[in-house]
Amino acid sequence: MTGKPGRAGAVPVSDLATALLDPVLRKRAGMTVGLVQSWDEIVGTRLAASTRPERIAWPRRMQEDDPFEPATLIIACEGAMALRLQHETGEIIGRVNAFLGFQAIGRIKIVQKPVTIPQNNVPRPPRTLRPDEAKRLAGTVGKIEDDGLRAALERLGRSVIGSKG
């Protein structure tokens, strides 16, 4: 396999991940991966930095012919940004509904909790490889014909080997 672009059957990894995660997210949180991925475009970068959609709570319908009622979008938000989010709920409801393509959301519930990753949990970059490790890695990926694939696997190898003690 040479990994040339345009090969029949090649599928981007992001499409595979979305296909796998979308049904799970839809079942557990009532929303799609697309909403989570597009959150910064929907609410803007300033709000997106300290908020995230948690789930969509759909009202229960006793019978199939009961009228449709819009759902509640539950948004996790950090501290003081909750007030700003509360002031913009009308606009956010409109943008989320436009994104979804119908009047799915009728109200927003704000849940205050940490959203950003604490700085002490950010992984350290891998260490520089010793000459013998770099030589062994180069020998392992050296026979791969596709330049892009070879470079990507070499970066992956450096990361894996460099993260080990």
C-alpha positions as CSV (number, residue, x, y, z in Angstrom):
1,M,0.0,0.0,0.0
2,T,1.6,3.2,-1.1
3,G,-0.9,5.6,0.5
4,K,-1.4,7.7,-2.6
5,P,-4.2,10.2,-2.4
6,G,-7.5,9.4,-4.1
7,R,-7.3,5.7,-3.5
8,A,-10.7,4.0,-3.6
9,G,-12.0,3.2,-0.1
10,A,-9.8,5.8,1.7
11,V,-11.8,7.6,4.5
12,P,-10.5,10.4,6.6
13,V,-10.0,9.4,10.3
14,S,-12.2,12.3,11.4
15,D,-15.1,10.9,9.4
16,L,-14.6,7.5,11.1
17,A,-14.4,9.1,14.5
18,T,-17.6,11.1,13.9
19,A,-19.4,8.0,12.6
20,L,-18.5,6.2,15.8
21,L,-19.0,9.0,18.3
22,D,-22.2,10.5,16.9
23,P,-24.6,7.7,17.9
24,V,-23.1,7.5,21.4
25,L,-23.3,11.3,21.9
26,R,-26.8,11.4,20.5
27,K,-28.0,8.6,22.8
28,R,-26.3,9.9,26.0
29,A,-26.5,13.6,25.5
30,G,-29.2,14.1,22.9
31,M,-26.9,16.0,20.5
32,T,-24.4,15.5,17.7
33,V,-20.7,15.7,17.4
34,G,-21.2,18.6,14.9
35,L,-22.7,20.8,17.6
36,V,-19.8,20.2,19.9
37,Q,-17.2,20.7,17.1
38,S,-18.9,23.9,16.0
39,W,-19.5,25.4,19.4
40,D,-16.9,28.2,19.0
41,E,-18.5,29.2,15.7
42,I,-22.0,29.2,17.3
43,V,-21.2,31.2,20.5
44,G,-18.0,33.0,19.5
45,T,-14.4,32.3,20.7
46,R,-14.7,34.3,23.9
47,L,-17.7,32.4,25.2
48,A,-16.5,29.1,23.8
49,A,-13.3,29.3,25.9
50,S,-15.2,29.0,29.1
51,T,-18.4,27.1,28.1
52,R,-19.3,23.9,26.4
53,P,-22.6,22.2,25.5
54,E,-23.3,19.3,28.0
55,R,-26.5,17.8,26.6
56,I,-29.9,18.5,25.2
57,A,-32.8,17.5,27.5
58,W,-35.7,16.6,25.3
59,P,-39.2,16.7,27.0
60,R,-40.9,13.3,27.4
61,R,-43.9,12.7,25.1
62,M,-46.5,10.5,26.6
63,Q,-47.9,9.6,23.2
64,E,-46.6,9.8,19.7
65,D,-49.2,12.4,18.6
66,D,-48.4,14.8,21.5
67,P,-47.3,18.2,20.1
68,F,-43.6,18.8,19.7
69,E,-42.0,20.8,22.5
70,P,-38.5,22.4,22.2
71,A,-35.7,21.0,24.3
72,T,-33.5,22.5,26.9
73,L,-29.8,22.9,26.1
74,I,-27.6,22.4,29.2
75,I,-24.4,24.4,29.0
76,A,-21.4,24.0,31.4
77,C,-19.9,27.4,32.2
78,E,-17.1,28.7,34.4
79,G,-17.7,31.3,37.1
80,A,-18.2,34.8,36.0
81,M,-18.8,34.0,32.4
82,A,-22.2,32.6,33.4
83,L,-23.7,36.1,33.7
84,R,-22.5,36.9,30.2
85,L,-23.9,33.6,28.9
86,Q,-27.2,34.3,30.6
87,H,-27.5,37.7,28.8
88,E,-26.8,36.1,25.5
89,T,-29.2,33.1,25.8
90,G,-31.7,34.4,23.3
91,E,-29.1,34.8,20.6
92,I,-27.5,31.5,21.4
93,I,-30.8,29.7,21.2
94,G,-31.3,31.3,17.7
95,R,-27.8,30.3,16.5
96,V,-28.1,26.7,17.8
97,N,-31.5,26.3,16.2
98,A,-30.1,27.7,12.9
99,F,-27.2,25.2,13.2
100,L,-29.6,22.3,13.8
101,G,-32.0,23.4,11.1
102,F,-35.2,23.6,13.2
103,Q,-36.6,25.1,16.4
104,A,-35.1,22.3,18.6
105,I,-34.1,24.5,21.6
106,G,-36.5,26.5,23.6
107,R,-34.4,27.4,26.6
108,I,-30.9,27.2,28.1
109,K,-29.9,25.9,31.5
110,I,-26.5,27.0,32.8
111,V,-24.5,24.6,35.0
112,Q,-21.4,26.1,36.7
113,K,-18.4,23.8,36.5
114,P,-14.8,23.9,35.3
115,V,-14.6,23.7,31.5
116,T,-11.0,24.4,30.7
117,I,-8.1,22.0,31.3
118,P,-6.1,23.0,34.3
119,Q,-2.5,23.9,33.4
120,N,-1.0,21.3,35.7
121,N,-2.8,18.5,33.7
122,V,-1.3,19.6,30.3
123,P,1.0,16.8,29.2
124,R,4.7,17.6,28.9
125,P,6.3,17.5,25.5
126,P,8.3,14.3,24.9
127,R,12.0,14.3,25.6
128,T,14.6,14.4,22.8
129,L,15.5,11.0,21.6
130,R,19.0,9.5,22.2
131,P,21.0,8.9,19.1
132,D,20.5,5.1,19.2
133,E,16.7,5.6,19.6
134,A,16.6,8.0,16.7
135,K,18.6,5.6,14.5
136,R,16.3,2.7,15.4
137,L,13.2,4.8,14.6
138,A,14.7,6.0,11.2
139,G,15.4,2.4,10.3
140,T,11.9,1.3,11.2
141,V,10.1,4.0,9.1
142,G,12.8,4.4,6.4
143,K,11.3,1.8,4.0
144,I,7.9,3.6,3.8
145,E,7.5,5.0,0.3
146,D,5.0,7.8,1.0
147,D,6.8,10.9,2.3
148,G,3.8,12.2,4.3
149,L,3.0,8.9,5.9
150,R,6.7,8.3,6.8
151,A,7.0,11.7,8.4
152,A,3.7,11.2,10.3
153,L,4.8,7.8,11.6
154,E,8.2,9.2,12.5
155,R,6.5,12.0,14.6
156,L,4.3,9.4,16.2
157,G,7.4,7.3,17.0
158,R,9.3,10.2,18.5
159,S,6.3,11.0,20.7
160,V,5.8,7.4,21.9
161,I,9.5,6.7,22.5
162,G,10.1,10.2,24.0
163,S,7.2,9.9,26.4
164,K,8.8,6.7,27.9
165,G,11.1,7.4,30.9
